[in-house]
Amino acid sequence: MIRITPDISVRGLFFRRWLDHFRKQLNLLRSTFDGIVLLYIGIPALLLLGRVYFGLWREELPEWLLQLPLTAVPVLLLLLIYVLGGVILYIEAADVLFLKQRSSWKKGLLIRGALAGMVSSLLIIGVCFVLIAPLLNRVYSMGLTDILLLFAITCGFKSVHLFGANLIAILWSGWKSAVLQSAAFSILGSGFTLWVLLGNGRPASAILPVAICLGLTWLMAWIRLRLNGRFHAEVREDERQKTLLTGLLLAGSVDRPPAVRTRPWLFRRGGRLFRSSRPEVRIAEATFKSFFRGREFKLYSQFVFFGCLAVYFPPYPVNFIVYASVLALLIYWLNGHRRAFFTRDLLSILPLEEFTEYRAASRTMRLLLYPGVLFMTAVIGATVFHTWWGTVLAALVSLLVTIVLAPMWKLFAGGYRRS
C-alpha cells in the first residue's frame, strides 16, 4: 500500500498507484504463463496473424464471410464494450479519513482514473478496428470516413457504459445492481445496433448519437463527482475492477463457495409428490428433490439449454442423430447422480430391503429425465413440423420417450448395491 505523505501530490499518488496496479497485473501474467513458451508461441502467432490480415486485404474472401450479415458488426462491438474494464479510482480503505477531509483529492483521483480507463478502452477499441477494417471495407463497403464514424460512435457508447456501470455498481448492490446494469446495457445496445443498421454511412446521422453520448457522459461524470457517502461501495467496486484479471485466470481452478440458504428455492414445503409410501417410490422422490435443490440444477439447466441448441440448428435427419446422442449423455450423467445418492451415509443406516435401489432406479430416472426430454423434444418437434402444434405434439411424445429411455440406466449401471 502506498502511503499518503505531505510531500506527495494527487497526480503523483495516482501515477504511483496506477504503476503499482500495472506491475501487479504484469506479475500475475508472468506467474501464470511461462515467458519462453509465450515467445515460441507468440512469434509464430504474430506471423500467422499478419499473413491472415494481408490476405483479408488482398486475396479473395471466402463465401461465408461475404454472406456475414451486418448485425454481426454491432454484436461484436457490443461484446467488446461489455468485456472492457471499468473505472478504477485507485483508492484504498485506509484513505477514508484523509479523503473525507480533502474532497479535491478524491475528485482528482476520480478524474484521472476515468481518463485512464477511457484512454485504455479507446486504445483497445482502436486496435480491434484496425483488425476488422478489411472486413468493414470489403464485406460491408465502408470507406475510411464510415469506419472512423463507427469508431467514434463506439467510443462514445463505451464512455457512457464506463460511467453508467460504475454509477450503478456504487448506488446499488446485489440483484438490483445486476438487473439495472443489464437493463442499461440492453438499452445502450439497442440504440447502438439501431444506428449501425440504419444510420451508418451517413455522416449527418452521427451528430445526434455523438451529442447524446457526450451529454450522458458529462451528466454521469457530474453526478459521480458530487456523490458522497459511498466510500465503502467505491472501494468495493475498485477492488472488483482490480481483480477482474485474477478472477479470469483462476476461474477454472478455484470453485466458487456454495451459497448458504436456509430454505431451498424448489419444493420449499417438502410435501409429497406421490401418494404411495413404498420405499422405492419415496427414495425416487427424495433423489429427485435432492437433485433439483442442489447445485446440479444449474448444470442441468445449462445441459438442456445447449442440448436444445444442438438439436435446433442441424438439418434433418442429422438433428435426430444429435438428439439421440444428447439423450445418451443425459442418461449417463443422471445415472451417475442416482448412484451417488445411494452412497450417502444416511442411506446406509436406513433399514431398506434388498434390491430397493434396483426397483427405484427406473422411476428415479423417469423423474430426472422428463424435464430435459420435454424441452429438447419440443424443440425438435418445432424444427420438424414448423408449426405450433408440432411443439405440443412433441411435448406429449416426450412422456413416451422418457418411459422408453428410463430403463436404459442398466446400460451404464456397472452393477448395483444393496440399499
C-alpha positions as a Markdown table, in Angstrom:
| # | Residue | x | y | z |
|---|---|---|---|---|
| 1 | Met | 0.0 | 0.0 | 0.0 |
| 2 | Ile | 1.3 | 3.4 | -1.0 |
| 3 | Arg | 1.1 | 5.9 | 1.9 |
| 4 | Ile | -0.1 | 9.5 | 1.6 |
| 5 | Thr | 2.6 | 11.8 | 2.8 |
| 6 | Pro | 2.8 | 15.6 | 2.9 |
| 7 | Asp | 5.3 | 15.7 | 0.1 |
| 8 | Ile | 3.1 | 13.8 | -2.4 |
| 9 | Ser | 0.5 | 15.4 | -4.8 |
| 10 | Val | -2.7 | 13.9 | -6.1 |
| 11 | Arg | -1.0 | 13.4 | -9.5 |
| 12 | Gly | 1.9 | 11.6 | -8.0 |
| 13 | Leu | -0.3 | 9.4 | -5.8 |
| 14 | Phe | -2.4 | 8.4 | -8.9 |
| 15 | Phe | 0.6 | 7.7 | -11.0 |
| 16 | Arg | 2.3 | 5.6 | -8.3 |
| 17 | Arg | -0.8 | 3.6 | -7.6 |
| 18 | Trp | -1.5 | 3.1 | -11.3 |
| 19 | Leu | 2.0 | 1.9 | -11.8 |
| 20 | Asp | 1.7 | -0.4 | -8.8 |
| 21 | His | -1.5 | -1.9 | -10.3 |
| 22 | Phe | 0.1 | -2.3 | -13.7 |
| 23 | Arg | 3.0 | -4.2 | -12.1 |
| 24 | Lys | 0.7 | -6.5 | -10.2 |
| 25 | Gln | -1.2 | -7.4 | -13.4 |
| 26 | Leu | 2.1 | -8.0 | -15.2 |
| 27 | Asn | 3.4 | -10.2 | -12.4 |
| 28 | Leu | 0.2 | -12.1 | -12.4 |
| 29 | Leu | 0.5 | -12.8 | -16.1 |
| 30 | Arg | 4.2 | -13.8 | -15.6 |
| 31 | Ser | 3.3 | -16.2 | -12.8 |
| 32 | Thr | 0.5 | -17.8 | -14.9 |
| 33 | Phe | 2.3 | -18.1 | -18.3 |
| 34 | Asp | 5.9 | -19.0 | -19.0 |
| 35 | Gly | 7.7 | -16.3 | -20.9 |
| 36 | Ile | 9.8 | -18.7 | -23.0 |
| 37 | Val | 6.7 | -20.7 | -24.0 |
| 38 | Leu | 4.9 | -17.5 | -24.9 |
| 39 | Leu | 7.9 | -16.5 | -27.0 |
| 40 | Tyr | 7.8 | -19.7 | -29.0 |
| 41 | Ile | 4.0 | -19.4 | -29.4 |
| 42 | Gly | 3.7 | -15.7 | -29.8 |
| 43 | Ile | 6.2 | -15.2 | -32.7 |
| 44 | Pro | 4.5 | -17.8 | -35.0 |
| 45 | Ala | 1.1 | -16.5 | -33.9 |
| 46 | Leu | 2.0 | -12.9 | -34.9 |
| 47 | Leu | 3.4 | -14.1 | -38.2 |
| 48 | Leu | 0.2 | -16.1 | -38.9 |
| 49 | Leu | -1.9 | -13.2 | -37.9 |
| 50 | Gly | 0.0 | -10.9 | -40.3 |
| 51 | Arg | -0.4 | -13.4 | -43.1 |
| 52 | Val | -4.2 | -13.7 | -42.5 |
| 53 | Tyr | -4.5 | -9.9 | -42.2 |
| 54 | Phe | -2.7 | -9.4 | -45.5 |
| 55 | Gly | -5.0 | -12.0 | -47.1 |
| 56 | Leu | -8.1 | -10.2 | -45.9 |
| 57 | Trp | -6.9 | -7.1 | -47.7 |
| 58 | Arg | -5.6 | -8.6 | -50.9 |
| 59 | Glu | -7.0 | -12.1 | -51.5 |
| 60 | Glu | -10.4 | -13.3 | -52.4 |
| 61 | Leu | -12.7 | -13.6 | -49.3 |
| 62 | Pro | -14.5 | -16.9 | -48.6 |
| 63 | Glu | -18.2 | -17.1 | -49.4 |
| 64 | Trp | -19.3 | -17.5 | -45.8 |
| 65 | Leu | -17.5 | -14.3 | -44.9 |
| 66 | Leu | -19.1 | -12.3 | -47.7 |
| 67 | Gln | -22.6 | -13.5 | -46.5 |
| 68 | Leu | -22.0 | -12.4 | -43.0 |
| 69 | Pro | -24.9 | -10.1 | -42.0 |
| 70 | Leu | -24.4 | -6.5 | -40.9 |
| 71 | Thr | -25.8 | -7.4 | -37.5 |
| 72 | Ala | -22.6 | -9.2 | -36.7 |
| 73 | Val | -20.7 | -5.9 | -36.5 |
| 74 | Pro | -22.8 | -4.3 | -33.6 |
| 75 | Val | -22.8 | -7.7 | -31.8 |
| 76 | Leu | -19.0 | -7.9 | -32.0 |
| 77 | Leu | -18.6 | -4.3 | -30.9 |
| 78 | Leu | -21.1 | -4.6 | -28.1 |
| 79 | Leu | -19.3 | -7.6 | -26.8 |
| 80 | Leu | -16.1 | -5.6 | -26.9 |
| 81 | Ile | -17.7 | -2.7 | -25.0 |
| 82 | Tyr | -19.0 | -5.2 | -22.4 |
| 83 | Val | -15.8 | -7.0 | -21.6 |
| 84 | Leu | -13.5 | -4.0 | -21.4 |
| 85 | Gly | -12.7 | -2.8 | -17.9 |
| 86 | Gly | -14.4 | 0.0 | -16.0 |
| 87 | Val | -13.4 | 2.9 | -13.9 |
| 88 | Ile | -10.7 | 2.4 | -11.2 |
| 89 | Leu | -10.3 | 5.2 | -8.7 |
| 90 | Tyr | -7.2 | 3.8 | -7.1 |
| 91 | Ile | -8.5 | 4.5 | -3.6 |
| 92 | Glu | -8.0 | 2.2 | -0.7 |
| 93 | Ala | -9.9 | 1.6 | 2.6 |
| 94 | Ala | -7.2 | 3.3 | 4.6 |
| 95 | Asp | -7.7 | 6.6 | 2.7 |
| 96 | Val | -11.2 | 7.2 | 4.2 |
| 97 | Leu | -10.2 | 9.8 | 6.8 |
| 98 | Phe | -7.8 | 11.7 | 4.6 |
| 99 | Leu | -10.2 | 11.8 | 1.6 |
| 100 | Lys | -13.1 | 12.9 | 3.7 |
| 101 | Gln | -11.0 | 15.9 | 4.8 |
| 102 | Arg | -9.8 | 16.7 | 1.3 |
| 103 | Ser | -12.6 | 16.1 | -1.2 |
| 104 | Ser | -10.5 | 17.7 | -4.0 |
| 105 | Trp | -8.1 | 14.7 | -3.8 |
| 106 | Lys | -10.9 | 12.3 | -4.3 |
| 107 | Lys | -12.2 | 14.3 | -7.3 |
| 108 | Gly | -8.7 | 14.4 | -8.7 |
| 109 | Leu | -8.3 | 10.6 | -8.4 |
| 110 | Leu | -11.7 | 10.1 | -10.0 |
| 111 | Ile | -11.0 | 12.3 | -13.0 |
| 112 | Arg | -7.6 | 10.7 | -13.6 |
| 113 | Gly | -9.0 | 7.2 | -13.1 |
| 114 | Ala | -11.8 | 7.9 | -15.5 |
| 115 | Leu | -9.4 | 9.4 | -18.1 |
| 116 | Ala | -7.1 | 6.4 | -17.7 |
| 117 | Gly | -9.9 | 3.9 | -18.1 |
| 118 | Met | -11.3 | 5.8 | -21.2 |
| 119 | Val | -7.8 | 6.0 | -22.8 |
| 120 | Ser | -7.1 | 2.3 | -22.3 |
| 121 | Ser | -10.5 | 1.3 | -23.6 |
| 122 | Leu | -10.2 | 3.6 | -26.7 |
| 123 | Leu | -6.8 | 2.2 | -27.5 |
| 124 | Ile | -8.1 | -1.4 | -27.3 |
| 125 | Ile | -11.1 | -0.5 | -29.5 |
| 126 | Gly | -8.8 | 1.2 | -31.9 |
| 127 | Val | -6.7 | -1.9 | -32.2 |
| 128 | Cys | -9.8 | -4.0 | -32.8 |
| 129 | Phe | -11.0 | -1.6 | -35.5 |
| 130 | Val | -7.6 | -1.9 | -37.3 |
| 131 | Leu | -8.0 | -5.7 | -37.2 |
| 132 | Ile | -11.6 | -5.7 | -38.6 |
| 133 | Ala | -11.0 | -2.8 | -41.0 |
| 134 | Pro | -10.6 | -5.2 | -44.1 |
| 135 | Leu | -14.0 | -6.8 | -43.3 |
| 136 | Leu | -15.7 | -3.5 | -42.9 |
| 137 | Asn | -14.2 | -2.3 | -46.1 |
| 138 | Arg | -14.6 | -5.3 | -48.4 |
| 139 | Val | -17.7 | -7.0 | -46.9 |
| 140 | Tyr | -19.8 | -4.0 | -46.0 |
| 141 | Ser | -18.3 | -1.5 | -48.4 |
| 142 | Met | -17.4 | 1.1 | -45.7 |
| 143 | Gly | -14.9 | 3.8 | -46.6 |
| 144 | Leu | -12.4 | 5.4 | -44.3 |
| 145 | Thr | -14.9 | 8.1 | -43.2 |
| 146 | Asp | -17.6 | 5.4 | -42.4 |
| 147 | Ile | -15.1 | 3.4 | -40.3 |
| 148 | Leu | -13.9 | 6.5 | -38.4 |
| 149 | Leu | -17.5 | 7.4 | -37.7 |
| 150 | Leu | -18.3 | 3.9 | -36.4 |
| 151 | Phe | -15.2 | 4.1 | -34.3 |
| 152 | Ala | -16.3 | 7.5 | -32.8 |
| 153 | Ile | -19.8 | 6.2 | -32.0 |
| 154 | Thr | -18.3 | 3.0 | -30.4 |
| 155 | Cys | -16.0 | 5.1 | -28.2 |
| 156 | Gly | -19.0 | 7.3 | -27.3 |
| 157 | Phe | -21.1 | 4.4 | -26.3 |
| 158 | Lys | -18.2 | 2.9 | -24.3 |
| 159 | Ser | -17.7 | 6.2 | -22.4 |
| 160 | Val | -21.4 | 6.1 | -21.4 |
| 161 | His | -21.1 | 2.4 | -20.4 |
| 162 | Leu | -18.0 | 3.2 | -18.4 |
| 163 | Phe | -19.6 | 5.8 | -16.2 |
| 164 | Gly | -23.1 | 4.2 | -16.1 |
| 165 | Ala | -21.8 | 0.8 | -14.9 |
| 166 | Asn | -19.7 | 2.4 | -12.2 |
| 167 | Leu | -22.5 | 4.6 | -11.0 |
| 168 | Ile | -25.0 | 1.7 | -10.8 |
| 169 | Ala | -22.5 | -0.5 | -9.0 |
| 170 | Ile | -21.9 | 2.1 | -6.4 |
| 171 | Leu | -25.5 | 3.2 | -5.8 |
| 172 | Trp | -27.0 | -0.3 | -5.7 |
| 173 | Ser | -25.7 | -3.8 | -4.9 |
| 174 | Gly | -26.9 | -7.4 | -5.3 |
| 175 | Trp | -29.6 | -8.3 | -7.7 |
| 176 | Lys | -30.8 | -4.7 | -8.0 |
| 177 | Ser | -27.4 | -3.8 | -9.4 |
| 178 | Ala | -27.3 | -6.8 | -11.8 |
| 179 | Val | -30.9 | -6.0 | -13.1 |
| 180 | Leu | -30.2 | -2.3 | -13.6 |
| 181 | Gln | -26.9 | -2.9 | -15.3 |
| 182 | Ser | -28.5 | -5.5 | -17.6 |
| 183 | Ala | -31.3 | -3.1 | -18.4 |
| 184 | Ala | -29.0 | -0.2 | -19.0 |
| 185 | Phe | -26.7 | -2.2 | -21.3 |
| 186 | Ser | -29.7 | -3.6 | -23.2 |
| 187 | Ile | -31.0 | -0.1 | -23.9 |
| 188 | Leu | -27.5 | 1.0 | -24.8 |
| 189 | Gly | -27.0 | -2.0 | -27.1 |
| 190 | Ser | -30.4 | -1.4 | -28.8 |
| 191 | Gly | -29.6 | 2.2 | -29.6 |
| 192 | Phe | -26.1 | 1.2 | -30.9 |
| 193 | Thr | -27.4 | -1.6 | -33.1 |
| 194 | Leu | -30.2 | 0.6 | -34.5 |
| 195 | Trp | -27.7 | 3.3 | -35.5 |
| 196 | Val | -25.3 | 0.7 | -37.1 |
| 197 | Leu | -28.2 | -0.8 | -39.2 |
| 198 | Leu | -29.9 | 2.4 | -40.2 |
| 199 | Gly | -27.6 | 5.4 | -39.8 |
| 200 | Asn | -24.2 | 4.1 | -40.7 |
| 201 | Gly | -22.8 | 5.5 | -43.9 |
| 202 | Arg | -24.4 | 8.9 | -43.5 |
| 203 | Pro | -22.2 | 11.4 | -41.6 |
| 204 | Ala | -25.1 | 13.6 | -40.7 |
| 205 | Ser | -26.7 | 10.7 | -38.8 |
| 206 | Ala | -23.8 | 10.6 | -36.4 |
| 207 | Ile | -24.4 | 14.1 | -35.0 |
| 208 | Leu | -27.3 | 13.1 | -32.7 |
| 209 | Pro | -25.8 | 9.9 | -31.2 |
| 210 | Val | -22.5 | 11.7 | -30.6 |
| 211 | Ala | -24.3 | 14.5 | -28.9 |
| 212 | Ile | -26.4 | 12.1 | -26.8 |
| 213 | Cys | -23.2 | 10.2 | -25.7 |
| 214 | Leu | -21.4 | 13.4 | -24.8 |
| 215 | Gly | -24.3 | 14.7 | -22.9 |
| 216 | Leu | -24.9 | 11.4 | -20.9 |
| 217 | Thr | -21.2 | 11.1 | -20.2 |
| 218 | Trp | -21.0 | 14.6 | -18.9 |
| 219 | Leu | -24.1 | 14.2 | -16.8 |
| 220 | Met | -23.0 | 10.9 | -15.2 |
| 221 | Ala | -19.5 | 12.3 | -14.6 |
| 222 | Trp | -21.0 | 15.3 | -12.9 |
| 223 | Ile | -23.2 | 13.1 | -10.7 |
| 224 | Arg | -20.3 | 10.8 | -10.0 |
| 225 | Leu | -18.0 | 13.7 | -8.9 |
| 226 | Arg | -20.7 | 15.0 | -6.5 |
| 227 | Leu | -21.6 | 11.6 | -5.0 |
| 228 | Asn | -20.8 | 11.5 | -1.3 |
| 229 | Gly | -21.3 | 8.9 | 1.5 |
| 230 | Arg | -20.5 | 5.9 | -0.7 |
| 231 | Phe | -16.8 | 5.4 | 0.1 |
| 232 | His | -17.1 | 1.7 | 1.1 |
| 233 | Ala | -19.1 | 1.0 | -2.0 |
| 234 | Glu | -16.4 | 2.8 | -4.1 |
| 235 | Val | -13.6 | 0.8 | -2.5 |
| 236 | Arg | -15.6 | -2.4 | -3.1 |
| 237 | Glu | -16.1 | -1.6 | -6.8 |
| 238 | Asp | -12.5 | -0.6 | -7.1 |
| 239 | Glu | -11.3 | -3.9 | -5.7 |
| 240 | Arg | -13.6 | -5.8 | -8.0 |
| 241 | Gln | -12.2 | -4.0 | -11.1 |
| 242 | Lys | -8.7 | -4.6 | -9.9 |
| 243 | Thr | -9.2 | -8.3 | -9.5 |
| 244 | Leu | -11.0 | -9.0 | -12.8 |
| 245 | Leu | -7.9 | -10.5 | -14.4 |
| 246 | Thr | -7.2 | -12.6 | -11.3 |
| 247 | Gly | -10.7 | -13.9 | -11.3 |
| 248 | Leu | -10.5 | -14.7 | -15.0 |
| 249 | Leu | -7.2 | -16.6 | -14.6 |
| 250 | Leu | -8.4 | -18.5 | -11.5 |
| 251 | Ala | -12.0 | -19.2 | -12.8 |
| 252 | Gly | -11.1 | -22.7 | -14.0 |
| 253 | Ser | -9.0 | -23.8 | -10.9 |
| 254 | Val | -11.0 | -22.4 | -7.9 |
| 255 | Asp | -14.6 | -23.3 | -7.3 |
| 256 | Arg | -17.0 | -20.6 | -6.1 |
| 257 | Pro | -18.1 | -21.3 | -2.5 |
| 258 | Pro | -21.7 | -22.6 | -2.4 |
| 259 | Ala | -24.4 | -20.1 | -1.3 |
| 260 | Val | -25.8 | -20.8 | 2.1 |
| 261 | Arg | -29.6 | -20.8 | 2.0 |
| 262 | Thr | -31.9 | -21.5 | 4.9 |
| 263 | Arg | -34.7 | -22.6 | 2.6 |
| 264 | Pro | -34.4 | -24.1 | -0.9 |
| 265 | Trp | -35.9 | -22.4 | -4.0 |
| 266 | Leu | -37.7 | -25.6 | -5.1 |
| 267 | Phe | -40.0 | -27.8 | -3.0 |
| 268 | Arg | -40.0 | -25.5 | -0.1 |
| 269 | Arg | -42.9 | -27.1 | 1.8 |
| 270 | Gly | -41.4 | -30.6 | 1.4 |
| 271 | Gly | -44.8 | -32.1 | 0.6 |
| 272 | Arg | -45.1 | -35.5 | -1.1 |
| 273 | Leu | -45.1 | -35.8 | -4.9 |
| 274 | Phe | -46.7 | -39.2 | -4.9 |
| 275 | Arg | -49.3 | -40.8 | -2.6 |
| 276 | Ser | -47.5 | -44.2 | -2.5 |
| 277 | Ser | -45.5 | -44.9 | 0.6 |
| 278 | Arg | -43.4 | -47.8 | -0.9 |
| 279 | Pro | -39.7 | -47.4 | -0.2 |
| 280 | Glu | -38.7 | -47.3 | -3.9 |
| 281 | Val | -41.2 | -44.5 | -4.5 |
| 282 | Arg | -40.1 | -42.5 | -1.5 |
| 283 | Ile | -36.4 | -42.9 | -2.5 |
| 284 | Ala | -37.1 | -41.9 | -6.1 |
| 285 | Glu | -38.9 | -38.7 | -4.8 |
| 286 | Ala | -36.0 | -37.9 | -2.4 |
| 287 | Thr | -33.5 | -38.3 | -5.2 |
| 288 | Phe | -35.5 | -36.1 | -7.5 |
| 289 | Lys | -35.8 | -33.3 | -4.8 |
| 290 | Ser | -32.2 | -33.6 | -3.8 |
| 291 | Phe | -31.1 | -33.2 | -7.4 |
| 292 | Phe | -33.1 | -30.1 | -8.2 |
| 293 | Arg | -32.5 | -28.5 | -4.8 |
| 294 | Gly | -28.7 | -28.7 | -5.2 |
| 295 | Arg | -26.1 | -27.2 | -7.4 |
| 296 | Glu | -26.7 | -29.8 | -10.1 |
| 297 | Phe | -29.8 | -27.9 | -11.1 |
| 298 | Lys | -27.7 | -25.2 | -12.7 |
| 299 | Leu | -25.6 | -27.7 | -14.6 |
| 300 | Tyr | -28.8 | -29.5 | -15.6 |
| 301 | Ser | -30.3 | -26.3 | -17.0 |
| 302 | Gln | -27.2 | -25.5 | -19.0 |
| 303 | Phe | -27.1 | -29.0 | -20.4 |
| 304 | Val | -30.7 | -28.8 | -21.5 |
| 305 | Phe | -30.2 | -25.3 | -23.0 |
| 306 | Phe | -27.2 | -26.3 | -25.1 |
| 307 | Gly | -28.9 | -29.6 | -26.0 |
| 308 | Cys | -31.8 | -27.6 | -27.4 |
| 309 | Leu | -29.4 | -25.5 | -29.5 |
| 310 | Ala | -27.7 | -28.7 | -30.6 |
| 311 | Val | -30.9 | -30.2 | -31.9 |
| 312 | Tyr | -32.3 | -27.0 | -33.4 |
| 313 | Phe | -29.6 | -26.0 | -35.9 |
| 314 | Pro | -28.7 | -29.2 | -37.7 |
| 315 | Pro | -30.9 | -30.2 | -40.7 |
| 316 | Tyr | -33.0 | -33.4 | -40.8 |
| 317 | Pro | -32.0 | -36.2 | -40.2 |
| 318 | Val | -28.8 | -35.1 | -38.5 |
| 319 | Asn | -30.8 | -33.4 | -35.8 |
| 320 | Phe | -32.3 | -36.8 | -34.7 |
| 321 | Ile | -28.8 | -38.3 | -34.5 |
| 322 | Val | -27.7 | -35.4 | -32.3 |
| 323 | Tyr | -30.9 | -35.7 | -30.3 |
| 324 | Ala | -30.2 | -39.4 | -29.6 |
| 325 | Ser | -26.6 | -38.6 | -28.7 |
| 326 | Val | -27.5 | -35.9 | -26.3 |
| 327 | Leu | -30.1 | -38.1 | -24.6 |
| 328 | Ala | -27.5 | -40.8 | -24.2 |
| 329 | Leu | -25.2 | -38.4 | -22.5 |
| 330 | Leu | -28.0 | -37.2 | -20.3 |
| 331 | Ile | -28.9 | -40.7 | -19.2 |
| 332 | Tyr | -25.2 | -41.5 | -18.4 |
| 333 | Trp | -24.8 | -38.3 | -16.3 |
| 334 | Leu | -28.1 | -38.7 | -14.4 |
| 335 | Asn | -27.5 | -42.3 | -13.7 |
| 336 | Gly | -24.2 | -41.3 | -12.1 |
| 337 | His | -26.0 | -38.9 | -9.8 |
| 338 | Arg | -28.6 | -41.6 | -9.0 |
| 339 | Arg | -25.9 | -44.0 | -7.9 |
| 340 | Ala | -24.0 | -41.3 | -6.0 |
| 341 | Phe | -27.2 | -40.6 | -4.0 |
| 342 | Phe | -27.1 | -44.2 | -2.7 |
| 343 | Thr | -23.6 | -43.8 | -1.4 |
| 344 | Arg | -24.6 | -41.2 | 1.2 |
| 345 | Asp | -24.3 | -42.0 | 4.8 |
| 346 | Leu | -28.0 | -41.5 | 5.5 |
| 347 | Leu | -29.0 | -44.2 | 3.1 |
| 348 | Ser | -26.6 | -46.7 | 4.6 |
| 349 | Ile | -28.3 | -46.6 | 8.0 |
| 350 | Leu | -31.9 | -46.9 | 6.8 |
| 351 | Pro | -33.4 | -50.4 | 7.2 |
| 352 | Leu | -34.2 | -50.9 | 3.5 |
| 353 | Glu | -34.9 | -54.2 | 1.9 |
| 354 | Glu | -32.6 | -55.9 | -0.7 |
| 355 | Phe | -32.9 | -54.7 | -4.3 |
| 356 | Thr | -34.6 | -51.5 | -3.3 |
| 357 | Glu | -32.2 | -49.4 | -5.3 |
| 358 | Tyr | -32.8 | -51.6 | -8.3 |
| 359 | Arg | -36.6 | -51.2 | -8.0 |
| 360 | Ala | -36.3 | -47.4 | -7.5 |
| 361 | Ala | -33.9 | -46.9 | -10.4 |
| 362 | Ser | -36.3 | -46.7 | -13.3 |
| 363 | Arg | -38.7 | -44.5 | -11.5 |
| 364 | Thr | -35.9 | -42.1 | -10.4 |
| 365 | Met | -34.6 | -41.9 | -14.0 |
| 366 | Arg | -38.0 | -41.1 | -15.3 |
| 367 | Leu | -38.4 | -38.2 | -12.9 |
| 368 | Leu | -34.9 | -36.8 | -13.6 |
| 369 | Leu | -35.1 | -37.3 | -17.4 |
| 370 | Tyr | -38.6 | -35.8 | -18.1 |
| 371 | Pro | -37.8 | -32.1 | -17.8 |
| 372 | Gly | -34.8 | -32.2 | -20.1 |
| 373 | Val | -36.5 | -34.6 | -22.6 |
| 374 | Leu | -39.6 | -32.4 | -22.6 |
| 375 | Phe | -37.7 | -29.3 | -23.7 |
| 376 | Met | -35.4 | -31.0 | -26.3 |
| 377 | Thr | -38.3 | -33.0 | -27.8 |
| 378 | Ala | -40.4 | -29.8 | -28.1 |
| 379 | Val | -37.5 | -28.0 | -29.9 |
| 380 | Ile | -37.0 | -30.9 | -32.3 |
| 381 | Gly | -40.8 | -31.1 | -32.9 |
| 382 | Ala | -40.8 | -27.4 | -33.8 |
| 383 | Thr | -37.9 | -27.8 | -36.3 |
| 384 | Val | -39.5 | -30.8 | -38.0 |
| 385 | Phe | -43.1 | -29.6 | -38.3 |
| 386 | His | -42.5 | -25.8 | -38.3 |
| 387 | Thr | -45.9 | -25.2 | -36.6 |
| 388 | Trp | -47.1 | -24.6 | -33.1 |
| 389 | Trp | -48.9 | -27.9 | -32.8 |
| 390 | Gly | -45.6 | -29.7 | -33.6 |
| 391 | Thr | -44.3 | -28.4 | -30.3 |
| 392 | Val | -47.4 | -29.5 | -28.5 |
| 393 | Leu | -47.3 | -33.0 | -30.1 |
| 394 | Ala | -43.6 | -33.3 | -29.3 |
| 395 | Ala | -44.3 | -32.4 | -25.6 |
| 396 | Leu | -46.8 | -35.3 | -25.5 |
| 397 | Val | -44.4 | -37.7 | -27.1 |
| 398 | Ser | -41.7 | -36.7 | -24.6 |
| 399 | Leu | -43.6 | -38.6 | -21.9 |
| 400 | Leu | -43.4 | -41.8 | -24.0 |
| 401 | Val | -39.7 | -41.1 | -24.8 |
| 402 | Thr | -39.0 | -40.8 | -21.1 |
| 403 | Ile | -40.7 | -44.1 | -20.3 |
| 404 | Val | -38.7 | -45.8 | -23.0 |
| 405 | Leu | -35.4 | -44.3 | -22.0 |
| 406 | Ala | -35.6 | -44.7 | -18.2 |
| 407 | Pro | -34.8 | -48.5 | -18.1 |
| 408 | Met | -31.6 | -47.8 | -20.2 |
| 409 | Trp | -29.8 | -46.9 | -17.0 |
| 410 | Lys | -28.9 | -50.6 | -16.9 |
| 411 | Leu | -26.5 | -50.0 | -19.8 |
| 412 | Phe | -24.4 | -47.7 | -17.6 |
| 413 | Ala | -25.1 | -49.3 | -14.2 |
| 414 | Gly | -22.0 | -51.4 | -13.7 |
| 415 | Gly | -23.8 | -53.3 | -11.0 |
| 416 | Tyr | -25.9 | -52.1 | -8.1 |
| 417 | Arg | -25.6 | -52.2 | -4.4 |
| 418 | Arg | -28.0 | -53.1 | -1.6 |
| 419 | Ser | -29.9 | -50.1 | -0.4 |
